[in-house]
Amino acid sequence: MDRILTKYEKLFSVRFTHNAFPFSASNGNLLTPNLSILPDSVTSALFKKNDIHYRLRNDMLLCFVRVKNEEESPYFRLPNLLTARFIINLSSSLQNQTEVATNHGKDTIYRFRINVRSSADSMNLAGATLGPLLSLEPTKVFTPGNPGTWTTVNEKLSGHFGVIDIVTEGSSTHRLYTDVSNQILFYTTANGNEDEHLFTIHLTN
């Protein structure tokens, strides 16, 4: 019987913390049941095309990509400018413990921008931007007339706690790759460190 081996490697991960919900190995993760984190439709399409999968567990958002069996590089080459967006929502119990700004709400949401070509590895609510944010998902809008016209617009996001934007910009050291041209991933199973590519978001100011 033939055996087909499909390998996956962690692409990046984001840990969430909150002082009122201290992580305890004996109690298990406490934040995960209070978090909803989902990719937008643009990111979902990118993930499907490139065989990228995500999980929310142990207070971490984990993203894995299929890699070649003979080397630690993506099976499907990733875009040179990789971007991904996740929509964040909190349970009422967690949000009640979170020191959100007074102007947060409706279409004024938090944006956590994580540049994997940057040295920054943690931020809190004060480090995030707060304000209106356009969706990355184009929407067609019909304007009546003679004749009527269709236009493509990006509407404001509304009703969410915030978003995480993963970007690869600038010329700093690339945290995803040891070899950018061949996309050899920096993290390998030989490292054995779960905190590789780990970024932390503190859900307090």
C-alpha positions in Angstrom: 0.0 0.0 0.0 1.4 3.4 -1.0 1.8 6.0 1.7 1.4 9.7 1.1 3.2 12.0 3.5 2.0 15.6 3.8 4.1 17.8 6.0 3.0 21.1 7.7 5.1 23.6 9.5 4.1 26.5 11.7 4.1 29.8 9.7 3.5 32.2 12.6 1.7 32.3 15.9 0.1 35.0 18.1 -0.3 34.6 21.9 -3.0 36.4 23.8 -2.7 37.4 27.5 -4.8 39.3 30.0 -3.9 40.0 33.7 -7.3 39.0 34.9 -7.0 35.6 33.1 -3.5 34.4 34.0 -2.5 31.3 32.1 -2.0 28.2 34.3 -0.8 24.9 33.0 -2.8 23.1 35.7 -6.0 24.9 34.8 -5.5 24.9 31.0 -6.0 27.8 28.7 -8.5 30.4 30.0 -8.7 33.0 27.3 -9.4 30.7 24.3 -13.0 30.1 25.2 -13.5 33.9 25.4 -12.0 34.6 22.0 -13.4 34.4 18.5 -10.8 34.8 15.8 -11.7 34.2 12.1 -10.0 35.1 8.8 -11.8 37.4 6.5 -12.8 36.1 3.1 -9.7 37.4 1.3 -7.5 35.6 3.8 -9.6 32.5 3.6 -9.1 32.4 -0.1 -5.4 32.9 0.3 -5.2 30.1 2.9 -7.1 27.7 0.6 -4.9 28.4 -2.4 -1.7 28.0 -0.4 -2.8 25.1 1.9 -2.5 27.2 5.1 -4.5 26.2 8.2 -5.2 28.0 11.5 -6.1 26.9 15.0 -7.0 28.7 18.2 -5.7 26.8 21.2 -3.8 27.3 24.4 -4.4 31.0 24.1 -2.6 31.1 20.8 -3.5 31.7 17.2 -1.4 29.1 15.2 -1.0 29.2 11.5 0.5 26.2 9.7 1.5 25.9 6.0 2.1 22.8 3.9 5.8 22.4 3.2 7.8 20.3 0.7 8.8 16.9 1.9 12.5 17.5 1.1 12.9 20.9 2.6 11.2 23.4 4.9 9.7 25.7 2.3 6.0 26.1 1.4 4.6 23.6 -1.0 2.9 26.4 -2.8 5.0 29.5 -3.0 3.6 32.3 -0.9 3.1 35.9 -2.2 6.2 38.1 -1.9 4.0 40.5 0.1 2.1 38.2 2.3 -0.9 39.7 4.1 -3.6 38.1 6.2 -6.4 39.6 8.3 -8.2 38.0 11.3 -11.4 39.4 12.8 -11.3 39.4 16.6 -14.3 39.4 18.9 -14.4 38.9 22.7 -16.9 37.3 25.0 -18.8 39.8 27.3 -17.0 38.4 30.3 -13.6 39.1 28.8 -14.5 42.5 27.3 -15.8 43.6 30.7 -12.3 42.9 32.1 -10.6 44.7 29.2 -9.7 48.3 29.6 -11.1 49.4 26.2 -11.0 53.1 25.2 -14.2 55.1 25.7 -14.5 55.7 22.0 -14.3 52.0 21.1 -17.4 50.6 19.5 -19.5 50.3 16.3 -17.0 51.1 13.5 -14.3 52.3 15.9 -12.2 49.2 16.3 -8.7 48.1 17.3 -6.1 47.2 14.7 -3.2 45.0 15.7 -0.6 45.3 12.9 2.0 42.6 13.1 4.9 43.0 10.6 6.9 39.8 10.4 9.8 41.8 9.0 10.0 43.8 12.2 11.7 43.3 15.6 8.5 44.1 17.6 7.1 41.0 19.3 4.4 42.3 21.6 1.8 45.1 22.0 -1.1 46.0 24.1 -4.3 48.0 23.4 -2.5 51.3 23.8 -0.1 50.1 21.0 -2.8 49.3 18.6 -4.5 51.8 16.4 -8.1 52.7 17.1 -10.5 54.1 14.6 -12.5 53.3 11.5 -11.1 50.6 9.3 -12.0 49.6 5.7 -12.8 46.0 4.9 -10.4 44.3 2.5 -13.4 42.5 0.9 -14.7 44.6 -2.1 -18.4 45.0 -2.2 -20.4 45.9 -5.4 -22.9 48.7 -4.9 -25.6 49.6 -7.4 -26.6 53.2 -8.0 -30.0 53.6 -9.6 -30.1 55.8 -12.7 -30.7 55.7 -16.4 -28.7 53.6 -16.8 -27.9 52.4 -13.3 -24.2 51.8 -12.5 -22.3 49.4 -10.3 -19.2 50.5 -8.4 -16.8 48.5 -6.2 -16.2 49.9 -2.7 -14.6 48.8 0.5 -17.0 49.4 3.3 -16.1 50.1 6.9 -15.8 47.2 9.3 -18.3 47.4 12.1 -19.5 45.5 15.2 -16.1 43.8 15.9 -13.6 44.2 18.7 -10.7 44.5 16.3 -8.6 42.9 13.6 -5.1 41.4 13.4 -3.3 42.3 10.2 -0.3 40.2 9.4 2.0 42.0 6.9 5.5 41.6 5.4 6.8 45.1 4.7 10.1 46.9 4.8 13.7 45.6 4.7 14.2 44.4 8.3 15.2 40.8 9.2 12.5 38.5 7.9 11.1 36.3 10.7 9.4 33.8 8.4 12.4 32.8 6.4 16.1 32.1 6.7 16.3 32.2 2.9 13.8 34.7 1.4 14.4 33.9 -2.2 13.7 30.1 -1.7 11.2 30.8 1.1 13.1 28.4 3.5 11.2 28.8 6.8 13.1 30.0 9.8 11.2 27.8 12.1 12.0 24.1 11.7 11.0 21.1 13.8 14.7 20.7 14.7 14.4 23.9 16.8 11.7 22.3 19.0 10.7 25.7 20.3 7.0 26.5 20.3 7.6 30.2 20.8 9.3 30.7 17.3 7.4 33.3 15.4 5.5 34.1 18.5 3.9 37.6 18.9 2.0 38.6 22.0 -1.1 40.7 22.2 -1.9 41.9 25.7 -5.7 42.6 25.9 -5.2 45.5 28.4 -3.7 49.0 28.2 
